[in-house]
Amino acid sequence: MRIGRILAAVIATAALAGLGLTGAATATAAAQGNPSYVTPSECKQGGGTADLTDNLCKGGTHDGEKVD
């Protein structure tokens, strides 16, 4: 009986740990897969200049990100 309880606890712990790792991996993949867009004002607030001919933020913290 004692072995059954220990085994159940080990399985439950492994299942919960697996859910945590899967959730973190999914969040990381989603963040990397989506293109980043900033508004012209966000670009300017970050110290850059919105180049509307290329639709890119040039300089600052949003350098190279697309301007929407």
ChimeraX attribute file (.defattr): number of C-alpha atoms within 10 A of each C-alpha:
attribute: neighborCount
match mode: 1-to-1
recipient: residues
	/A:1	6
	/A:2	7
	/A:3	8
	/A:4	9
	/A:5	10
	/A:6	11
	/A:7	12
	/A:8	12
	/A:9	12
	/A:10	11
	/A:11	12
	/A:12	12
	/A:13	11
	/A:14	12
	/A:15	11
	/A:16	11
	/A:17	11
	/A:18	11
	/A:19	11
	/A:20	11
	/A:21	10
	/A:22	12
	/A:23	10
	/A:24	11
	/A:25	12
	/A:26	10
	/A:27	10
	/A:28	11
	/A:29	10
	/A:30	11
	/A:31	11
	/A:32	9
	/A:33	8
	/A:34	8
	/A:35	9
	/A:36	13
	/A:37	17
	/A:38	17
	/A:39	15
	/A:40	20
	/A:41	13
	/A:42	17
	/A:43	25
	/A:44	18
	/A:45	13
	/A:46	15
	/A:47	16
	/A:48	20
	/A:49	19
	/A:50	26
	/A:51	14
	/A:52	12
	/A:53	6
	/A:54	10
	/A:55	16
	/A:56	23
	/A:57	28
	/A:58	20
	/A:59	16
	/A:60	14
	/A:61	15
	/A:62	23
	/A:63	16
	/A:64	16
	/A:65	19
	/A:66	21
	/A:67	21
	/A:68	13
